[in-house]
Amino acid sequence: MGREEAEIDRLPVDLLAYIFGFIISFTDLAQASSVCRKWKEGVKQSLAQRNSMSFAGWKMDDDSTTRLVRLAYNLKELDISRSRWGLPDN
């Protein structure tokens, strides 16, 4: 007996990318990208489609920021106000 495909697995990658475009939490996007290869590609495509990104108020490090910005090649606006860069928590 074969494994029945779940409904969510039937969605094309471009539709997943559209849905992931509504997620603003980079933590949530990172978790979504670890679900499976298809979701990882959907997250990559959603980042590529963004023309603005905000890290306002987020604690970021150079490596994470570089990975996200590198994937967002249509990026025109980046907000880093009130961000904390590699600072220890107090």
ZADREN-188958 format. One record per residue: residue in three letters; residue number from 1; x, y, z of N, C-alpha, C, O, CB in turn. Coordinates in steps of 0.02 Angstrom, whole numbers, always signed. Each point is the difference from the previous one (the first is absolute). Glycine has a CB too. Example, Ala and Ser with C-alpha at 12.3 -4.5 7.8 and 13.67 -1.06 7.14 Angstrom:
<nodes>
+---------+-----+--------+--------+--------+--------+--------+--------+--------+--------+--------+--------+--------+--------+--------+--------+--------+
| residuo | num |     nX |     nY |     nZ |    caX |    caY |    caZ |     cX |     cY |     cZ |     oX |     oY |     oZ |    cbX |    cbY |    cbZ |
+---------+-----+--------+--------+--------+--------+--------+--------+--------+--------+--------+--------+--------+--------+--------+--------+--------+
|     Ala |   1 |   +660 |   -284 |   +390 |    -45 |    +59 |     +0 |    +45 |    +60 |     +0 |    +52 |     -1 |    +33 |   -147 |    -58 |    +29 |
|     Ser |   2 |    +77 |   +112 |    -98 |    +42 |    +59 |     +3 |    -39 |    +55 |    +37 |    +25 |    +55 |     +8 |    +34 |    -87 |   -116 |
+---------+-----+--------+--------+--------+--------+--------+--------+--------+--------+--------+--------+--------+--------+--------+--------+--------+
</nodes>
This chain:
<nodes>
+---------+-----+--------+--------+--------+--------+--------+--------+--------+--------+--------+--------+--------+--------+--------+--------+--------+
| residuo | num |     nX |     nY |     nZ |    caX |    caY |    caZ |     cX |     cY |     cZ |     oX |     oY |     oZ |    cbX |    cbY |    cbZ |
+---------+-----+--------+--------+--------+--------+--------+--------+--------+--------+--------+--------+--------+--------+--------+--------+--------+
|     Met |   1 |    +43 |    -59 |     +0 |    -43 |    +59 |     +0 |    +45 |    +62 |     +0 |    +45 |     +5 |    +42 |   -139 |    -67 |    +19 |
|     Gly |   2 |    +83 |   +108 |   -107 |    +40 |    +61 |     -6 |    -22 |    +53 |    +49 |    -57 |     +0 |    +25 |    +76 |    -26 |   -144 |
|     Arg |   3 |    +26 |    +71 |   +132 |    -15 |    +56 |    +44 |    -42 |    +51 |    -37 |    +18 |    +21 |    -55 |    +89 |    -39 |   +119 |
|     Glu |   4 |   -163 |    +37 |    -35 |    -43 |    +50 |    -32 |    +30 |    +69 |    +11 |    +22 |    +18 |    +55 |   -124 |    -90 |    -37 |
|     Glu |   5 |   +104 |   +111 |    -71 |    +29 |    +67 |     +3 |    -46 |    +47 |    +39 |    -60 |     +3 |    -12 |   +118 |    -22 |    -99 |
|     Ala |   6 |    -28 |    +56 |   +158 |    -39 |    +49 |    +39 |    -20 |    +58 |    -45 |    +35 |    +16 |    -49 |    +27 |    -48 |   +156 |
|     Glu |   7 |   -117 |    +64 |    -92 |    -25 |    +56 |    -40 |    +53 |    +55 |     -7 |     +8 |    +28 |    -54 |   -124 |    -54 |    +92 |
|     Ile |   8 |   +151 |    +42 |    +17 |    +50 |    +54 |     -2 |    +57 |    -17 |    -48 |    +30 |    +45 |    -28 |    -60 |    -15 |   +147 |
|     Asp |   9 |    +44 |    -94 |   -127 |    +54 |    -20 |    -45 |    -18 |     +9 |    -74 |    +44 |     -2 |    -43 |     -8 |    -80 |   +130 |
|     Arg |  10 |    -99 |    +92 |   -101 |    -22 |    +10 |    -69 |     +9 |    +72 |    -24 |     -4 |    +13 |    -60 |    -78 |   -105 |    +77 |
|     Leu |  11 |    +94 |   +138 |    +29 |     +8 |    +70 |    -19 |    +65 |     +9 |    -40 |    +52 |    -26 |    +20 |   -117 |    +63 |    +82 |
|     Pro |  12 |    +62 |     +1 |   -157 |    +61 |    +14 |    -37 |    +45 |    +48 |    +40 |    -24 |    +38 |    +42 |    -38 |    -56 |   -151 |
|     Val |  13 |   +127 |    +16 |    +94 |    +49 |    +41 |    +36 |    -16 |    +74 |     -5 |     +7 |    +36 |    +50 |    +79 |   -123 |    -71 |
|     Asp |  14 |   -109 |   +111 |    -37 |    -13 |    +71 |     -6 |    -58 |    +22 |    +44 |     -1 |    +57 |    +24 |    +43 |    -61 |   -141 |
|     Leu |  15 |    -91 |    -40 |   +129 |    -54 |    +17 |    +46 |    +24 |     -1 |    +72 |    -20 |    +42 |    +40 |    -63 |    -90 |   -121 |
|     Leu |  16 |   +126 |     +0 |    +98 |    +31 |     +1 |    +67 |    +39 |    +64 |    +11 |     -4 |    +31 |    +53 |    +11 |   -157 |    -55 |
|     Ala |  17 |    +31 |   +148 |    -49 |    +39 |    +62 |     +5 |    -47 |    +59 |    +13 |    +16 |    +44 |    +40 |    +72 |    -92 |   -117 |
|     Tyr |  18 |   -144 |    +50 |    +42 |    -49 |    +53 |    +10 |    -25 |     +1 |    +73 |     -4 |    +53 |    +31 |    -30 |    -61 |   -152 |
|     Ile |  19 |    +17 |    -51 |   +147 |    -24 |     -6 |    +68 |    +54 |    +21 |    +50 |    -13 |    +38 |    +47 |    -64 |   -131 |    -82 |
|     Phe |  20 |   +139 |    +69 |    +24 |    +55 |    +17 |    +44 |    +16 |    +75 |     -2 |    +29 |    +27 |    +47 |    +17 |   -142 |    -63 |
|     Gly |  21 |    -66 |   +149 |    -37 |    +10 |    +72 |     -5 |    -37 |    +39 |    +53 |    +17 |    +58 |    +14 |     -1 |    -73 |   -136 |
|     Phe |  22 |    -67 |    -14 |   +152 |    -39 |    +33 |    +52 |    +32 |     -8 |    +69 |    -20 |    +33 |    +48 |    -82 |    -52 |   -116 |
|     Ile |  23 |   +151 |    -25 |    +73 |    +33 |    -12 |    +65 |    +55 |    +52 |     +9 |    +45 |     +5 |    -42 |    -71 |   -130 |    +37 |
|     Ile |  24 |    +22 |   +163 |    +59 |    +51 |    +51 |    +11 |    +53 |    -22 |    +50 |    +54 |    +30 |     +4 |   -139 |    +56 |    -29 |
|     Ser |  25 |    +72 |   -138 |    +62 |    +48 |    -25 |    +49 |    +52 |    -43 |    -35 |    -16 |    -51 |    -30 |    -72 |    +54 |   +121 |
|     Phe |  26 |   +151 |    +18 |    -86 |    +53 |    -38 |    -32 |    +11 |    -66 |    +36 |    +24 |    -48 |    -30 |    +29 |   +154 |     -7 |
|     Thr |  27 |    -69 |   -109 |   +101 |     +3 |    -63 |    +37 |    -50 |    -50 |    -28 |    +16 |    -59 |    -10 |    +21 |   +121 |   +114 |
|     Asp |  28 |    -98 |    -38 |   -117 |    -51 |    -43 |    -29 |    +19 |    -23 |    -70 |    -11 |    -58 |    -19 |    -76 |   +117 |    +87 |
|     Leu |  29 |   +117 |    -14 |   -107 |    +23 |    -19 |    -67 |    +55 |    -52 |     +3 |     +1 |    -47 |    -39 |    -31 |   +161 |     -2 |
|     Ala |  30 |    +75 |   -106 |    +89 |    +54 |    -49 |     +8 |    -29 |    -68 |    +18 |    +22 |    -52 |    -26 |    +57 |   +143 |    +63 |
|     Gln |  31 |   -129 |    -92 |     +7 |    -31 |    -63 |    +18 |    -37 |    -31 |    -59 |     +2 |    -60 |    -10 |    -14 |   +101 |   +128 |
|     Ala |  32 |    -23 |     +1 |   -157 |    -35 |    -25 |    -59 |    +49 |    -30 |    -51 |    -16 |    -50 |    -32 |    -75 |   +136 |    +51 |
|     Ser |  33 |   +149 |    -55 |    -26 |    +48 |    -24 |    -49 |    +31 |    -67 |    +20 |    +29 |    -34 |    -41 |     -5 |   +152 |    +12 |
|     Ser |  34 |    -32 |   -137 |    +92 |    +29 |    -64 |    +22 |    -52 |    -57 |     -3 |    +17 |    -56 |    +18 |    +61 |   +120 |    +56 |
|     Val |  35 |   -139 |    -50 |    -97 |    -51 |    -52 |     -3 |    +17 |    -53 |    -54 |     +0 |    -60 |    +14 |    -86 |   +144 |    +24 |
|     Cys |  36 |   +102 |    -60 |    -98 |    +19 |    -45 |    -54 |    +32 |    +42 |    -56 |     +0 |    +61 |     +3 |    -95 |   -142 |    +26 |
|     Arg |  37 |   +121 |    +47 |    -79 |    +33 |    +36 |    -55 |    -47 |    +47 |    -36 |    +21 |    +55 |    -20 |    +55 |   -152 |     +6 |
|     Lys |  38 |   -138 |    +76 |     +4 |    -49 |    +42 |    -36 |    -13 |    +64 |    +38 |     -4 |    +54 |    -29 |    -48 |   -157 |    -20 |
|     Trp |  39 |    +44 |    +98 |   +115 |    -13 |    +59 |    +41 |    +62 |    +45 |     +1 |     -6 |    +61 |     +0 |    -76 |   -125 |    +70 |
|     Lys |  40 |   +141 |    +34 |    -68 |    +62 |    +39 |     -1 |     +4 |    +41 |    -64 |    +18 |    +59 |     +2 |    +40 |   -146 |    +68 |
|     Glu |  41 |    -75 |    +57 |   -126 |     -1 |    +36 |    -64 |    -54 |    +55 |     +1 |    +11 |    +54 |    -26 |    +31 |   -157 |    -34 |
|     Gly |  42 |   -100 |    +88 |    +90 |    -52 |    +51 |     +6 |    +21 |    +60 |    +41 |    -15 |    +57 |    -18 |    -68 |   -148 |     +8 |
|     Val |  43 |   +119 |    +79 |    +65 |    +27 |    +55 |    +40 |    +50 |    +40 |    -40 |     -1 |    +62 |     +2 |    -17 |   -129 |   +103 |
|     Lys |  44 |    +62 |    +34 |   -141 |    +50 |    +35 |    -41 |    -34 |    +44 |    -52 |    +18 |    +58 |     -9 |    +62 |   -153 |    +25 |
|     Gln |  45 |   -131 |    +68 |    -49 |    -36 |    +39 |    -50 |    -37 |    +59 |    +32 |     -3 |    +54 |    -29 |    -10 |   -157 |    -40 |
|     Ser |  46 |    -15 |    +93 |   +128 |    -36 |    +55 |    +33 |    +48 |    +56 |    +19 |    -18 |    +59 |     -6 |    -67 |   -141 |    +50 |
|     Leu |  47 |   +145 |    +64 |    -22 |    +50 |    +52 |    +16 |    +22 |    +36 |    -64 |    +10 |    +60 |     +1 |    +29 |   -128 |    +98 |
|     Ala |  48 |    -32 |    +31 |   -153 |    +21 |    +30 |    -63 |    -51 |    +50 |    -26 |    +17 |    +47 |    -35 |    +46 |   -151 |     +8 |
|     Gln |  49 |   -127 |    +94 |    +44 |    -53 |    +44 |    -25 |     -9 |    +63 |    +43 |    -35 |    +46 |    -21 |    -21 |   -146 |    -24 |
|     Arg |  50 |    +87 |   +103 |   +103 |    -10 |    +57 |    +44 |    +40 |    +60 |    -25 |    +58 |     -6 |    -21 |    -77 |    -71 |   +118 |
|     Asn |  51 |    -13 |   +135 |    -94 |    +37 |    +62 |    -17 |    +14 |    +42 |    +61 |    +34 |    +52 |     -5 |    -88 |    -53 |   -108 |
|     Ser |  52 |    +29 |    -20 |   +171 |    +18 |    +33 |    +62 |     +5 |    -52 |    +55 |    -32 |    -53 |     -1 |    -26 |   +160 |    -35 |
|     Met |  53 |   +101 |    -92 |    +85 |    +11 |    -46 |    +55 |    +16 |    +42 |    +61 |    +33 |    +52 |     -5 |     +9 |   -145 |    -72 |
|     Ser |  54 |    -65 |    +71 |   +135 |    +13 |    +37 |    +61 |    +28 |    -46 |    +54 |    -28 |    -53 |    +15 |    -64 |   +133 |    -45 |
|     Phe |  55 |   +148 |    -58 |    +58 |    +28 |    -33 |    +58 |     -9 |    +45 |    +61 |    +34 |    -10 |    +51 |    +50 |    -51 |   -123 |
|     Ala |  56 |   -129 |   +110 |    +68 |    -10 |    +49 |    +53 |    -16 |    -35 |    +66 |    -48 |    -38 |     +5 |     +8 |   +121 |    -90 |
|     Gly |  57 |    +82 |    -69 |   +135 |    -11 |    -28 |    +66 |    +24 |    -71 |     +9 |     -5 |    -27 |    +55 |    -90 |   +102 |    -47 |
|     Trp |  58 |   +120 |   -107 |    -60 |    +22 |    -70 |     +3 |    +73 |     -3 |    +22 |    +39 |    +45 |    -14 |   -121 |    -77 |    -75 |
|     Lys |  59 |    +99 |    -22 |   +123 |    +71 |    -14 |    +14 |    +26 |    -42 |    -58 |    -24 |    -56 |    -11 |     +7 |    +62 |   +139 |
|     Met |  60 |    +64 |    +20 |   -165 |    +25 |    -33 |    -60 |    +75 |    -11 |     +6 |    +34 |    +35 |    +37 |   -127 |    +16 |   -106 |
|     Asp |  61 |   +117 |    -99 |    +31 |    +72 |     -7 |     -6 |    +17 |     +5 |    -75 |    -44 |     -6 |    -42 |    +51 |    -67 |   +147 |
|     Asp |  62 |    +56 |    +85 |   -119 |    +21 |    +12 |    -69 |    -16 |    -59 |    -46 |    -22 |    +10 |    -57 |   +112 |    +64 |   +101 |
|     Asp |  63 |    -78 |   -135 |    -21 |    -11 |    -59 |    -42 |    -73 |     -8 |    -19 |    -16 |    -11 |    -59 |   +113 |    -44 |   +114 |
|     Ser |  64 |   -142 |    +60 |     -7 |    -72 |     -7 |    -14 |    -24 |    +54 |    -47 |    -37 |    -12 |    -48 |    +20 |    -41 |   +160 |
|     Thr |  65 |    +38 |   +114 |    -98 |    -20 |    +57 |    -42 |    +25 |     -9 |    -71 |    -37 |    +13 |    -47 |    +38 |    +61 |   +148 |
|     Thr |  66 |    +61 |    -94 |   -108 |    +29 |    -10 |    -66 |    -39 |    -52 |    -39 |    -15 |    +10 |    -59 |   +128 |    +21 |   +103 |
|     Arg |  67 |   -130 |    -87 |    -12 |    -38 |    -53 |    -35 |    -68 |    +25 |    -24 |    -20 |    -13 |    -56 |    +79 |    -73 |   +126 |
|     Leu |  68 |    -93 |   +123 |    -27 |    -67 |    +25 |    -18 |     +4 |    +52 |    -56 |    -38 |     -3 |    -48 |     +0 |    -19 |   +165 |
|     Val |  69 |    +83 |    +69 |   -110 |     +5 |    +55 |    -49 |    +24 |    -27 |    -67 |    -21 |    +23 |    -53 |    +44 |    +59 |   +145 |
|     Arg |  70 |    +22 |   -131 |    -91 |    +25 |    -29 |    -62 |    -56 |    -32 |    -40 |     +1 |     +2 |    -61 |   +111 |    -21 |   +116 |
|     Leu |  71 |   -160 |    -12 |    -21 |    -56 |    -32 |    -34 |    -51 |    +51 |    -26 |    -37 |    -14 |    -47 |    +54 |    -86 |   +119 |
|     Ala |  72 |    -19 |   +159 |    -41 |    -49 |    +52 |    -18 |    +30 |    +46 |    -54 |    +12 |    +59 |    +13 |    -63 |    -64 |   +103 |
|     Tyr |  73 |    +62 |    -22 |   -176 |    +35 |    +39 |    -50 |    -43 |    +55 |    -32 |    +27 |    +38 |    -40 |    +41 |   -138 |    +19 |
|     Asn |  74 |   -132 |   +105 |    +35 |    -42 |    +55 |    -23 |     -7 |    +54 |    +54 |    -41 |    +46 |     -8 |    -21 |   -125 |    -65 |
|     Leu |  75 |   +101 |    +74 |   +125 |     -5 |    +45 |    +57 |    +17 |    +72 |    -19 |    +52 |    +13 |    -30 |    -23 |   -109 |   +106 |
|     Lys |  76 |    -74 |   +142 |    -59 |    +11 |    +71 |    -12 |     +5 |    +39 |    +66 |    +29 |    +54 |     +2 |    -89 |    -65 |   -112 |
|     Glu |  77 |    +30 |    -16 |   +163 |     -2 |    +34 |    +64 |    +15 |    -49 |    +56 |    -29 |    -54 |     +4 |    -55 |   +136 |    -49 |
|     Leu |  78 |   +130 |    -62 |    +90 |    +19 |    -41 |    +57 |     +0 |    +43 |    +62 |    +38 |    +49 |     +4 |    +32 |   -126 |    -77 |
|     Asp |  79 |   -112 |    +61 |   +121 |     -6 |    +38 |    +62 |    +38 |    -38 |    +55 |    -19 |    -56 |    +18 |    -94 |   +105 |    -53 |
|     Ile |  80 |   +165 |    -18 |    +61 |    +39 |    -31 |    +54 |     -3 |    +43 |    +63 |    +40 |     -8 |    +46 |    +36 |    -45 |   -130 |
|     Ser |  81 |   -124 |    +99 |    +87 |     -6 |    +44 |    +58 |    -16 |    -41 |    +63 |    -35 |    -50 |     -3 |     -4 |   +143 |    -72 |
|     Arg |  82 |    +66 |    -71 |   +130 |    -10 |    -31 |    +66 |    +22 |    -73 |     +2 |    -17 |    -36 |    +47 |    -78 |   +113 |    -31 |
|     Ser |  83 |   +134 |    -99 |    -65 |    +24 |    -69 |     +0 |    +60 |     -6 |    +45 |    +37 |    +49 |    +11 |    -79 |    -66 |   -128 |
|     Arg |  84 |    +53 |    -42 |   +143 |    +58 |    -15 |    +42 |    +42 |    -50 |    -38 |    -24 |    -52 |    -21 |    -38 |    +75 |   +130 |
|     Trp |  85 |   +125 |     -7 |   -119 |    +44 |    -41 |    -41 |    +51 |    -34 |    +43 |    +50 |    +30 |    +20 |    -66 |    +46 |   -117 |
|     Gly |  86 |     +5 |   -139 |   +111 |    +48 |    -42 |    +35 |    +14 |    +23 |    +71 |    +52 |    -19 |    +29 |     -4 |     -5 |   -137 |
|     Leu |  87 |    -92 |    +63 |   +137 |    +11 |    +24 |    +69 |    -26 |    -52 |    +49 |    -52 |    -31 |    -12 |    +42 |   +150 |    -26 |
|     Pro |  88 |    +45 |   -129 |    +93 |    -24 |    -49 |    +49 |    -64 |    +26 |    +34 |     -9 |    +60 |     +8 |   +127 |    -99 |    +12 |
|     Asp |  89 |   -161 |     -8 |     -2 |    -62 |    +19 |    +36 |    +19 |    +23 |    +70 |    +43 |    -29 |    +33 |   -112 |    -54 |   -100 |
|     Asn |  90 |    +35 |   +135 |    +91 |    +11 |    +24 |    +68 |    -60 |    -15 |    +42 |     -1 |    +16 |    +60 |    +75 |    +75 |   -101 |
+---------+-----+--------+--------+--------+--------+--------+--------+--------+--------+--------+--------+--------+--------+--------+--------+--------+
</nodes>
